[in-house]
Amino acid sequence: MNMDTGSKLRSYDGAAVAGFLSVSGLFFTASGVITELAGPAAWISVILAHAFMLVIFLLTAVFTRWHDGRDIIAVTTSLMGKPAGFLYGLALSLYFCFFTGVFLREGAEILKIYALPLTPIYVIAGLLILCVVIMNLFGGQSLIKSAGFFFLAVVSGIVLIMLLGVNRYNPDYLFPVFGGGRDGIAISGRYLASMIGFIPALALLAPGFQSSGAYKKAGVTALIVSALLSTLFYLCLVMTFSASVSTEMASGLMELGKSIYYNHFFYRFESLLLFSMIFSSVMTAAIGLYIARKSAGIILAVKSAKTLTAVLAIIVASVVFFPASMLDFKNRYLSVIWNYGVYFTAGFPLALFAVSAVKRVIRYEK
C-alpha cells in the first residue's frame, strides 16, 4: 500500500482518510466566507459542490480501473510520460505540504481564540507540528487505522452539537432561499469544492485498496458523509445566528457549541468541540503530510520515511510560521486554497480522464 506498510485498505479506512480531508474544514473560518457569499443559500452551495466532486471522483475511479488500479502518479506517467509524472508527483507533494501547513496554522489560530488566548501562536502551532510528525513516524498503517478510529468520534461530536442546539433554530432565517444570488452560490460552491481535497490523495492510495470496489465505495461514502454533515451544519448555523451574523465568526461550529443553553447545569458545549477539533486538526494534517511523503517517495524512489518526513516537515513549518497575523494568513494562504484548490484537486483528474478516454478510443479504432 505504501512505502512503510504492506496491508490492504478497507473501504472504511479509505472513507475515514477522505472524510478527514473533507469534513475538518467545518471547524474553521470558511463558514464565515461561505455565508457571506451565499447568504441563507450556503447549504445549496454545499450540495452543488459535493455533487460536482462526486462526478469527478467517479471519473477518477473509471480511469483508475482502466489502468489496473495504479496510483495517479503512475497513470500520469503512463499517459503523458516520465517528466509529466515526475512534475505531477512533485506538485502533489508540495500541494499537500502547503495544505498541511495551512490547516495547522488555521487550527492553531482557532485554538488560540477559543481555548488558549494567552499562549503565543507559535507555541501552539509548534506543538501541533510535533504531533503530526510523530504520528507520521509511526508509519502509514497506524496513521490510517487511527483515522478510522477517530473519524467516527469526530463525526459523532459534530452531530451531537447540532442535535443539542435544536431549541435555538429559527427556520425563518433560511429565507430568502437564494439569498446570496446565483453568483454568490457559484463562487462559494467553488470554494467548498476546493476544500474537498481528497480525490488526488485517495487516487494515490488506489493500489492499496482490497479491490477497485473498495476504493470506489470509500470515496463515495466520504462524499455522502461530508455532504450530509456540511449541509446540516450550514442549515443549523444560519437557523441559529442568521447568515449576516454568521459572516463575523471565526468558527461557526465552535459558536454553535457556545450557543447551546438549556439551564444552568446544561449549557456551553464548546469543550466537546475543542476535543473533536484537536483530533480533527492533527489527524487531517498528519494525513496531508503522509500523502506529501508518499508522493515524494514515489517520484524520488526514497524508501526512508523518516528522512522524507523531516524534510517535508520543514516545508510545512515554513508555511505555518511565516504569516505574521491571522489576516495576513487569510489573505495570502487561505485565499489560494479557496480560489485555486479545485483546479488541482478536480481539474487535473478530469484532464487525466479525458486523455485516457481519448487514447482508449484511438486504440479501439486501430
Secondary structure, DSSP 8 states (H G I E B T S, - for coil): -BTTB---B-HHHHHHHHHHHHHGGGGSTHHHHHHHHHGGGHHHHHHHHHHHHHHHHHHHHHHHHHTTT--HHHHHHHHH-HHHHHHHHHHHHHHHHHHHHHHHHHHHHHHHHHT-TTS-HHHHHHHHHHHHHHHHHT-HHHHHHHHHHHHHHHHHHHHHHHHHGGGG--GGGG-STTTTHHHHHHHHHHHHHHH-THHHHHHHTGGGBS-HHHHHHHHHHHHHHHHHHHHHHHHHHHHHH-HHHHTT-S-HHHHHHHH-EEETTEE--HHHHHHHHHHHHHHHHHHHHHHHHHHHHHHHT---HHHHHHHHHHHHHHHHHS-SSHHHHIIIIIHHHHHHHHIIIIIHHHHHHHHHHHHHHHHHH-
